[in-house]
């Protein structure tokens, strides 16, 4: 979960389940993820990462992704 601090920067706060998974990762996997998360915290709004289009699942048109 991203939260905006009082000074205008974003901080990352892990949900308990996600923190357990993060702690279970080895250093080789954490390094690139840590770098990507740091980059996203510095620049959280990336135009190419926006959701668009039909976000329904299946033919019934009910649900979301």
PDB file with SEQRES, HELIX, SHEET and CRYST1 records, atoms N, CA, C and O in Angstrom:
SEQRES   1 A   65  UNK UNK UNK UNK UNK UNK UNK UNK UNK UNK UNK UNK UNK          
SEQRES   2 A   65  UNK UNK UNK UNK UNK UNK UNK UNK UNK UNK UNK UNK UNK          
SEQRES   3 A   65  UNK UNK UNK UNK UNK UNK UNK UNK UNK UNK UNK UNK UNK          
SEQRES   4 A   65  UNK UNK UNK UNK UNK UNK UNK UNK UNK UNK UNK UNK UNK          
SEQRES   5 A   65  UNK UNK UNK UNK UNK UNK UNK UNK UNK UNK UNK UNK UNK          
HELIX    1 AA1 UNK A   16  UNK A   24  1                                   9    
HELIX    2 AA2 UNK A   27  UNK A   42  1                                  16    
HELIX    3 AA3 UNK A   47  UNK A   49  5                                   3    
SHEET    1 AA1 2 UNK A   2  UNK A   4  0                                        
SHEET    2 AA1 2 UNK A  10  UNK A  12 -1                                        
CRYST1    1.000    1.000    1.000  90.00  90.00  90.00 P 1           1          
ATOM      1  N   UNK A   1       0.843  -1.158   0.000  1.00  0.00           N  
ATOM      2  CA  UNK A   1       0.000   0.000   0.000  1.00  0.00           C  
ATOM      3  C   UNK A   1       0.896   1.231   0.000  1.00  0.00           C  
ATOM      4  O   UNK A   1       1.822   1.324   0.806  1.00  0.00           O  
ATOM      5  N   UNK A   2       0.631   2.161  -0.884  1.00  0.00           N  
ATOM      6  CA  UNK A   2       1.378   3.406  -0.929  1.00  0.00           C  
ATOM      7  C   UNK A   2       0.668   4.444  -0.076  1.00  0.00           C  
ATOM      8  O   UNK A   2      -0.546   4.619  -0.179  1.00  0.00           O  
ATOM      9  N   UNK A   3       1.414   5.118   0.750  1.00  0.00           N  
ATOM     10  CA  UNK A   3       0.853   6.200   1.541  1.00  0.00           C  
ATOM     11  C   UNK A   3       1.691   7.441   1.314  1.00  0.00           C  
ATOM     12  O   UNK A   3       2.912   7.355   1.180  1.00  0.00           O  
ATOM     13  N   UNK A   4       1.048   8.585   1.270  1.00  0.00           N  
ATOM     14  CA  UNK A   4       1.769   9.833   1.057  1.00  0.00           C  
ATOM     15  C   UNK A   4       2.094  10.430   2.414  1.00  0.00           C  
ATOM     16  O   UNK A   4       1.204  10.634   3.239  1.00  0.00           O  
ATOM     17  N   UNK A   5       3.360  10.709   2.641  1.00  0.00           N  
ATOM     18  CA  UNK A   5       3.768  11.280   3.916  1.00  0.00           C  
ATOM     19  C   UNK A   5       3.533  12.784   3.916  1.00  0.00           C  
ATOM     20  O   UNK A   5       3.155  13.365   2.899  1.00  0.00           O  
ATOM     21  N   UNK A   6       3.757  13.394   5.046  1.00  0.00           N  
ATOM     22  CA  UNK A   6       3.488  14.827   5.201  1.00  0.00           C  
ATOM     23  C   UNK A   6       4.390  15.701   4.346  1.00  0.00           C  
ATOM     24  O   UNK A   6       4.016  16.825   4.013  1.00  0.00           O  
ATOM     25  N   UNK A   7       5.566  15.214   3.984  1.00  0.00           N  
ATOM     26  CA  UNK A   7       6.488  16.019   3.194  1.00  0.00           C  
ATOM     27  C   UNK A   7       6.305  15.837   1.697  1.00  0.00           C  
ATOM     28  O   UNK A   7       7.089  16.376   0.917  1.00  0.00           O  
ATOM     29  N   UNK A   8       5.284  15.088   1.273  1.00  0.00           N  
ATOM     30  CA  UNK A   8       4.969  14.956  -0.128  1.00  0.00           C  
ATOM     31  C   UNK A   8       5.603  13.760  -0.811  1.00  0.00           C  
ATOM     32  O   UNK A   8       5.386  13.547  -2.004  1.00  0.00           O  
ATOM     33  N   UNK A   9       6.383  12.971  -0.080  1.00  0.00           N  
ATOM     34  CA  UNK A   9       6.972  11.769  -0.654  1.00  0.00           C  
ATOM     35  C   UNK A   9       6.094  10.579  -0.305  1.00  0.00           C  
ATOM     36  O   UNK A   9       5.316  10.623   0.649  1.00  0.00           O  
ATOM     37  N   UNK A  10       6.224   9.529  -1.077  1.00  0.00           N  
ATOM     38  CA  UNK A  10       5.441   8.319  -0.823  1.00  0.00           C  
ATOM     39  C   UNK A  10       6.262   7.324  -0.023  1.00  0.00           C  
ATOM     40  O   UNK A  10       7.485   7.262  -0.149  1.00  0.00           O  
ATOM     41  N   UNK A  11       5.573   6.545   0.802  1.00  0.00           N  
ATOM     42  CA  UNK A  11       6.186   5.476   1.581  1.00  0.00           C  
ATOM     43  C   UNK A  11       5.451   4.188   1.264  1.00  0.00           C  
ATOM     44  O   UNK A  11       4.272   4.203   0.910  1.00  0.00           O  
ATOM     45  N   UNK A  12       6.149   3.087   1.394  1.00  0.00           N  
ATOM     46  CA  UNK A  12       5.562   1.783   1.147  1.00  0.00           C  
ATOM     47  C   UNK A  12       5.296   1.108   2.481  1.00  0.00           C  
ATOM     48  O   UNK A  12       6.182   1.023   3.331  1.00  0.00           O  
ATOM     49  N   UNK A  13       4.070   0.629   2.662  1.00  0.00           N  
ATOM     50  CA  UNK A  13       3.704  -0.085   3.875  1.00  0.00           C  
ATOM     51  C   UNK A  13       3.181  -1.452   3.443  1.00  0.00           C  
ATOM     52  O   UNK A  13       2.185  -1.545   2.727  1.00  0.00           O  
ATOM     53  N   UNK A  14       3.862  -2.513   3.885  1.00  0.00           N  
ATOM     54  CA  UNK A  14       3.477  -3.862   3.504  1.00  0.00           C  
ATOM     55  C   UNK A  14       2.284  -4.340   4.317  1.00  0.00           C  
ATOM     56  O   UNK A  14       2.185  -4.063   5.513  1.00  0.00           O  
ATOM     57  N   UNK A  15       1.389  -5.051   3.668  1.00  0.00           N  
ATOM     58  CA  UNK A  15       0.349  -5.786   4.377  1.00  0.00           C  
ATOM     59  C   UNK A  15       1.049  -6.975   5.031  1.00  0.00           C  
ATOM     60  O   UNK A  15       2.067  -7.433   4.512  1.00  0.00           O  
ATOM     61  N   UNK A  16       0.536  -7.495   6.161  1.00  0.00           N  
ATOM     62  CA  UNK A  16       1.224  -8.593   6.863  1.00  0.00           C  
ATOM     63  C   UNK A  16       1.539  -9.796   5.984  1.00  0.00           C  
ATOM     64  O   UNK A  16       2.631 -10.356   6.085  1.00  0.00           O  
ATOM     65  N   UNK A  17       0.611 -10.206   5.124  1.00  0.00           N  
ATOM     66  CA  UNK A  17       0.842 -11.354   4.252  1.00  0.00           C  
ATOM     67  C   UNK A  17       1.959 -11.066   3.250  1.00  0.00           C  
ATOM     68  O   UNK A  17       2.795 -11.925   2.970  1.00  0.00           O  
ATOM     69  N   UNK A  18       1.960  -9.857   2.723  1.00  0.00           N  
ATOM     70  CA  UNK A  18       2.981  -9.481   1.745  1.00  0.00           C  
ATOM     71  C   UNK A  18       4.349  -9.378   2.410  1.00  0.00           C  
ATOM     72  O   UNK A  18       5.361  -9.725   1.802  1.00  0.00           O  
ATOM     73  N   UNK A  19       4.385  -8.904   3.651  1.00  0.00           N  
ATOM     74  CA  UNK A  19       5.648  -8.790   4.366  1.00  0.00           C  
ATOM     75  C   UNK A  19       6.246 -10.170   4.623  1.00  0.00           C  
ATOM     76  O   UNK A  19       7.462 -10.343   4.537  1.00  0.00           O  
ATOM     77  N   UNK A  20       5.412 -11.143   4.934  1.00  0.00           N  
ATOM     78  CA  UNK A  20       5.897 -12.517   5.115  1.00  0.00           C  
ATOM     79  C   UNK A  20       6.521 -13.036   3.826  1.00  0.00           C  
ATOM     80  O   UNK A  20       7.584 -13.656   3.852  1.00  0.00           O  
ATOM     81  N   UNK A  21       5.863 -12.782   2.705  1.00  0.00           N  
ATOM     82  CA  UNK A  21       6.405 -13.224   1.421  1.00  0.00           C  
ATOM     83  C   UNK A  21       7.708 -12.496   1.099  1.00  0.00           C  
ATOM     84  O   UNK A  21       8.653 -13.104   0.596  1.00  0.00           O  
ATOM     85  N   UNK A  22       7.758 -11.199   1.387  1.00  0.00           N  
ATOM     86  CA  UNK A  22       8.965 -10.403   1.145  1.00  0.00           C  
ATOM     87  C   UNK A  22      10.131 -10.950   1.962  1.00  0.00           C  
ATOM     88  O   UNK A  22      11.240 -11.099   1.451  1.00  0.00           O  
ATOM     89  N   UNK A  23       9.874 -11.247   3.224  1.00  0.00           N  
ATOM     90  CA  UNK A  23      10.923 -11.761   4.096  1.00  0.00           C  
ATOM     91  C   UNK A  23      11.391 -13.149   3.679  1.00  0.00           C  
ATOM     92  O   UNK A  23      12.522 -13.532   3.978  1.00  0.00           O  
ATOM     93  N   UNK A  24      10.544 -13.903   2.997  1.00  0.00           N  
ATOM     94  CA  UNK A  24      10.902 -15.243   2.558  1.00  0.00           C  
ATOM     95  C   UNK A  24      11.767 -15.230   1.295  1.00  0.00           C  
ATOM     96  O   UNK A  24      12.390 -16.240   0.969  1.00  0.00           O  
ATOM     97  N   UNK A  25      11.813 -14.109   0.587  1.00  0.00           N  
ATOM     98  CA  UNK A  25      12.616 -14.016  -0.628  1.00  0.00           C  
ATOM     99  C   UNK A  25      14.102 -13.998  -0.300  1.00  0.00           C  
ATOM    100  O   UNK A  25      14.508 -13.483   0.742  1.00  0.00           O  
ATOM    101  N   UNK A  26      14.917 -14.567  -1.200  1.00  0.00           N  
ATOM    102  CA  UNK A  26      16.359 -14.487  -1.000  1.00  0.00           C  
ATOM    103  C   UNK A  26      16.867 -13.151  -1.548  1.00  0.00           C  
ATOM    104  O   UNK A  26      16.141 -12.437  -2.240  1.00  0.00           O  
ATOM    105  N   UNK A  27      18.100 -12.829  -1.235  1.00  0.00           N  
ATOM    106  CA  UNK A  27      18.679 -11.549  -1.631  1.00  0.00           C  
ATOM    107  C   UNK A  27      18.722 -11.335  -3.128  1.00  0.00           C  
ATOM    108  O   UNK A  27      18.617 -10.202  -3.597  1.00  0.00           O  
ATOM    109  N   UNK A  28      18.876 -12.420  -3.891  1.00  0.00           N  
ATOM    110  CA  UNK A  28      18.934 -12.299  -5.340  1.00  0.00           C  
ATOM    111  C   UNK A  28      17.627 -11.826  -5.946  1.00  0.00           C  
ATOM    112  O   UNK A  28      17.623 -11.157  -6.980  1.00  0.00           O  
ATOM    113  N   UNK A  29      16.519 -12.169  -5.309  1.00  0.00           N  
ATOM    114  CA  UNK A  29      15.207 -11.737  -5.800  1.00  0.00           C  
ATOM    115  C   UNK A  29      14.831 -10.374  -5.225  1.00  0.00           C  
ATOM    116  O   UNK A  29      14.167  -9.576  -5.887  1.00  0.00           O  
ATOM    117  N   UNK A  30      15.257 -10.114  -3.997  1.00  0.00           N  
ATOM    118  CA  UNK A  30      14.896  -8.845  -3.358  1.00  0.00           C  
ATOM    119  C   UNK A  30      15.563  -7.643  -4.013  1.00  0.00           C  
ATOM    120  O   UNK A  30      14.961  -6.573  -4.100  1.00  0.00           O  
ATOM    121  N   UNK A  31      16.796  -7.808  -4.471  1.00  0.00           N  
ATOM    122  CA  UNK A  31      17.543  -6.681  -5.042  1.00  0.00           C  
ATOM    123  C   UNK A  31      16.810  -5.980  -6.180  1.00  0.00           C  
ATOM    124  O   UNK A  31      16.553  -4.779  -6.093  1.00  0.00           O  
ATOM    125  N   UNK A  32      16.468  -6.706  -7.251  1.00  0.00           N  
ATOM    126  CA  UNK A  32      15.763  -6.055  -8.365  1.00  0.00           C  
ATOM    127  C   UNK A  32      14.389  -5.523  -7.964  1.00  0.00           C  
ATOM    128  O   UNK A  32      13.969  -4.470  -8.443  1.00  0.00           O  
ATOM    129  N   UNK A  33      13.684  -6.248  -7.085  1.00  0.00           N  
ATOM    130  CA  UNK A  33      12.369  -5.774  -6.645  1.00  0.00           C  
ATOM    131  C   UNK A  33      12.500  -4.504  -5.813  1.00  0.00           C  
ATOM    132  O   UNK A  33      11.712  -3.571  -5.968  1.00  0.00           O  
ATOM    133  N   UNK A  34      13.491  -4.471  -4.935  1.00  0.00           N  
ATOM    134  CA  UNK A  34      13.723  -3.282  -4.108  1.00  0.00           C  
ATOM    135  C   UNK A  34      14.017  -2.073  -4.991  1.00  0.00           C  
ATOM    136  O   UNK A  34      13.530  -0.972  -4.732  1.00  0.00           O  
ATOM    137  N   UNK A  35      14.819  -2.287  -6.038  1.00  0.00           N  
ATOM    138  CA  UNK A  35      15.166  -1.207  -6.969  1.00  0.00           C  
ATOM    139  C   UNK A  35      13.915  -0.702  -7.696  1.00  0.00           C  
ATOM    140  O   UNK A  35      13.718   0.504  -7.844  1.00  0.00           O  
ATOM    141  N   UNK A  36      13.069  -1.646  -8.150  1.00  0.00           N  
ATOM    142  CA  UNK A  36      11.848  -1.264  -8.863  1.00  0.00           C  
ATOM    143  C   UNK A  36      10.875  -0.533  -7.940  1.00  0.00           C  
ATOM    144  O   UNK A  36      10.241   0.439  -8.351  1.00  0.00           O  
ATOM    145  N   UNK A  37      10.755  -0.997  -6.700  1.00  0.00           N  
ATOM    146  CA  UNK A  37       9.860  -0.337  -5.751  1.00  0.00           C  
ATOM    147  C   UNK A  37      10.354   1.067  -5.413  1.00  0.00           C  
ATOM    148  O   UNK A  37       9.559   2.002  -5.311  1.00  0.00           O  
ATOM    149  N   UNK A  38      11.653   1.209  -5.241  1.00  0.00           N  
ATOM    150  CA  UNK A  38      12.222   2.523  -4.938  1.00  0.00           C  
ATOM    151  C   UNK A  38      11.955   3.506  -6.083  1.00  0.00           C  
ATOM    152  O   UNK A  38      11.598   4.663  -5.862  1.00  0.00           O  
ATOM    153  N   UNK A  39      12.140   3.010  -7.311  1.00  0.00           N  
ATOM    154  CA  UNK A  39      11.897   3.848  -8.488  1.00  0.00           C  
ATOM    155  C   UNK A  39      10.431   4.268  -8.558  1.00  0.00           C  
ATOM    156  O   UNK A  39      10.125   5.419  -8.870  1.00  0.00           O  
ATOM    157  N   UNK A  40       9.514   3.324  -8.262  1.00  0.00           N  
ATOM    158  CA  UNK A  40       8.079   3.633  -8.315  1.00  0.00           C  
ATOM    159  C   UNK A  40       7.674   4.602  -7.203  1.00  0.00           C  
ATOM    160  O   UNK A  40       6.777   5.424  -7.397  1.00  0.00           O  
ATOM    161  N   UNK A  41       8.327   4.513  -6.039  1.00  0.00           N  
ATOM    162  CA  UNK A  41       8.025   5.454  -4.959  1.00  0.00           C  
ATOM    163  C   UNK A  41       8.465   6.869  -5.316  1.00  0.00           C  
ATOM    164  O   UNK A  41       7.818   7.844  -4.934  1.00  0.00           O  
ATOM    165  N   UNK A  42       9.570   6.973  -6.051  1.00  0.00           N  
ATOM    166  CA  UNK A  42      10.058   8.284  -6.479  1.00  0.00           C  
ATOM    167  C   UNK A  42       9.181   8.865  -7.585  1.00  0.00           C  
ATOM    168  O   UNK A  42       8.985  10.079  -7.648  1.00  0.00           O  
ATOM    169  N   UNK A  43       8.657   8.011  -8.452  1.00  0.00           N  
ATOM    170  CA  UNK A  43       7.812   8.443  -9.573  1.00  0.00           C  
ATOM    171  C   UNK A  43       6.608   7.507  -9.647  1.00  0.00           C  
ATOM    172  O   UNK A  43       6.592   6.599 -10.478  1.00  0.00           O  
ATOM    173  N   UNK A  44       5.583   7.711  -8.782  1.00  0.00           N  
ATOM    174  CA  UNK A  44       4.470   6.765  -8.697  1.00  0.00           C  
ATOM    175  C   UNK A  44       3.489   6.798  -9.865  1.00  0.00           C  
ATOM    176  O   UNK A  44       2.800   5.806 -10.106  1.00  0.00           O  
ATOM    177  N   UNK A  45       3.406   7.886 -10.581  1.00  0.00           N  
ATOM    178  CA  UNK A  45       2.426   8.014 -11.659  1.00  0.00           C  
ATOM    179  C   UNK A  45       3.112   7.797 -13.005  1.00  0.00           C  
ATOM    180  O   UNK A  45       3.730   8.713 -13.548  1.00  0.00           O  
ATOM    181  N   UNK A  46       3.002   6.583 -13.539  1.00  0.00           N  
ATOM    182  CA  UNK A  46       3.620   6.224 -14.808  1.00  0.00           C  
ATOM    183  C   UNK A  46       2.509   6.020 -15.832  1.00  0.00           C  
ATOM    184  O   UNK A  46       1.641   5.164 -15.660  1.00  0.00           O  
ATOM    185  N   UNK A  47       2.545   6.803 -16.882  1.00  0.00           N  
ATOM    186  CA  UNK A  47       1.465   6.768 -17.882  1.00  0.00           C  
ATOM    187  C   UNK A  47       1.272   5.376 -18.473  1.00  0.00           C  
ATOM    188  O   UNK A  47       0.133   4.964 -18.691  1.00  0.00           O  
ATOM    189  N   UNK A  48       2.342   4.643 -18.738  1.00  0.00           N  
ATOM    190  CA  UNK A  48       2.250   3.335 -19.344  1.00  0.00           C  
ATOM    191  C   UNK A  48       1.657   2.266 -18.437  1.00  0.00           C  
ATOM    192  O   UNK A  48       1.307   1.181 -18.901  1.00  0.00           O  
ATOM    193  N   UNK A  49       1.544   2.566 -17.146  1.00  0.00           N  
ATOM    194  CA  UNK A  49       1.025   1.586 -16.187  1.00  0.00           C  
ATOM    195  C   UNK A  49      -0.459   1.801 -15.883  1.00  0.00           C  
ATOM    196  O   UNK A  49      -1.018   1.104 -15.035  1.00  0.00           O  
ATOM    197  N   UNK A  50      -1.095   2.742 -16.553  1.00  0.00           N  
ATOM    198  CA  UNK A  50      -2.516   3.016 -16.304  1.00  0.00           C  
ATOM    199  C   UNK A  50      -3.378   1.868 -16.784  1.00  0.00           C  
ATOM    200  O   UNK A  50      -3.069   1.220 -17.785  1.00  0.00           O  
ATOM    201  N   UNK A  51      -4.463   1.619 -16.064  1.00  0.00           N  
ATOM    202  CA  UNK A  51      -5.437   0.617 -16.478  1.00  0.00           C  
ATOM    203  C   UNK A  51      -6.364   1.232 -17.514  1.00  0.00           C  
ATOM    204  O   UNK A  51      -6.712   2.409 -17.423  1.00  0.00           O  
ATOM    205  N   UNK A  52      -6.759   0.445 -18.486  1.00  0.00           N  
ATOM    206  CA  UNK A  52      -7.682   0.936 -19.501  1.00  0.00           C  
ATOM    207  C   UNK A  52      -8.419  -0.235 -20.110  1.00  0.00           C  
ATOM    208  O   UNK A  52      -8.038  -1.390 -19.915  1.00  0.00           O  
ATOM    209  N   UNK A  53      -9.457   0.057 -20.833  1.00  0.00           N  
ATOM    210  CA  UNK A  53     -10.220  -0.982 -21.515  1.00  0.00           C  
ATOM    211  C   UNK A  53     -11.233  -1.662 -20.620  1.00  0.00           C  
ATOM    212  O   UNK A  53     -11.514  -1.209 -19.511  1.00  0.00           O  
ATOM    213  N   UNK A  54     -11.778  -2.764 -21.124  1.00  0.00           N  
ATOM    214  CA  UNK A  54     -12.793  -3.536 -20.426  1.00  0.00           C  
ATOM    215  C   UNK A  54     -12.134  -4.382 -19.339  1.00  0.00           C  
ATOM    216  O   UNK A  54     -11.325  -5.260 -19.638  1.00  0.00           O  
ATOM    217  N   UNK A  55     -12.475  -4.122 -18.092  1.00  0.00           N  
ATOM    218  CA  UNK A  55     -11.858  -4.839 -16.983  1.00  0.00           C  
ATOM    219  C   UNK A  55     -12.753  -5.929 -16.420  1.00  0.00           C  
ATOM    220  O   UNK A  55     -12.568  -6.354 -15.280  1.00  0.00           O  
ATOM    221  N   UNK A  56     -13.724  -6.387 -17.207  1.00  0.00           N  
ATOM    222  CA  UNK A  56     -14.594  -7.469 -16.750  1.00  0.00           C  
ATOM    223  C   UNK A  56     -13.995  -8.812 -17.125  1.00  0.00           C  
ATOM    224  O   UNK A  56     -13.206  -8.913 -18.064  1.00  0.00           O  
ATOM    225  N   UNK A  57     -14.377  -9.839 -16.384  1.00  0.00           N  
ATOM    226  CA  UNK A  57     -13.883 -11.192 -16.616  1.00  0.00           C  
ATOM    227  C   UNK A  57     -15.025 -12.054 -17.127  1.00  0.00           C  
ATOM    228  O   UNK A  57     -16.140 -11.983 -16.608  1.00  0.00           O  
ATOM    229  N   UNK A  58     -14.760 -12.855 -18.125  1.00  0.00           N  
ATOM    230  CA  UNK A  58     -15.750 -13.791 -18.626  1.00  0.00           C  
ATOM    231  C   UNK A  58     -16.762 -13.130 -19.549  1.00  0.00           C  
ATOM    232  O   UNK A  58     -16.724 -11.921 -19.781  1.00  0.00           O  
ATOM    233  N   UNK A  59     -17.664 -13.949 -20.069  1.00  0.00           N  
ATOM    234  CA  UNK A  59     -18.641 -13.462 -21.034  1.00  0.00           C  
ATOM    235  C   UNK A  59     -19.854 -12.841 -20.369  1.00  0.00           C  
ATOM    236  O   UNK A  59     -20.609 -12.129 -21.031  1.00  0.00           O  
ATOM    237  N   UNK A  60     -20.072 -13.090 -19.056  1.00  0.00           N  
ATOM    238  CA  UNK A  60     -21.258 -12.562 -18.396  1.00  0.00           C  
ATOM    239  C   UNK A  60     -21.130 -11.066 -18.108  1.00  0.00           C  
ATOM    240  O   UNK A  60     -22.128 -10.401 -17.829  1.00  0.00           O  
ATOM    241  N   UNK A  61     -19.908 -10.534 -18.175  1.00  0.00           N  
ATOM    242  CA  UNK A  61     -19.714  -9.118 -17.909  1.00  0.00           C  
ATOM    243  C   UNK A  61     -19.725  -8.782 -16.426  1.00  0.00           C  
ATOM    244  O   UNK A  61     -19.776  -7.609 -16.057  1.00  0.00           O  
ATOM    245  N   UNK A  62     -19.676  -9.793 -15.578  1.00  0.00           N  
ATOM    246  CA  UNK A  62     -19.676  -9.560 -14.144  1.00  0.00           C  
ATOM    247  C   UNK A  62     -18.291  -9.884 -13.603  1.00  0.00           C  
ATOM    248  O   UNK A  62     -17.687 -10.884 -13.990  1.00  0.00           O  
ATOM    249  N   UNK A  63     -17.790  -9.042 -12.710  1.00  0.00           N  
ATOM    250  CA  UNK A  63     -16.501  -9.293 -12.098  1.00  0.00           C  
ATOM    251  C   UNK A  63     -15.510  -8.208 -12.454  1.00  0.00           C  
ATOM    252  O   UNK A  63     -15.823  -7.279 -13.199  1.00  0.00           O  
ATOM    253  N   UNK A  64     -14.336  -8.333 -11.925  1.00  0.00           N  
ATOM    254  CA  UNK A  64     -13.301  -7.364 -12.209  1.00  0.00           C  
ATOM    255  C   UNK A  64     -11.935  -8.049 -12.154  1.00  0.00           C  
ATOM    256  O   UNK A  64     -11.797  -9.142 -11.605  1.00  0.00           O  
ATOM    257  N   UNK A  65     -10.945  -7.397 -12.725  1.00  0.00           N  
ATOM    258  CA  UNK A  65      -9.582  -7.909 -12.683  1.00  0.00           C  
ATOM    259  C   UNK A  65      -8.766  -7.048 -11.780  1.00  0.00           C  
ATOM    260  O   UNK A  65      -7.575  -7.300 -11.597  1.00  0.00           O  
TER     261      UNK A  65                                                      
END                                                                             
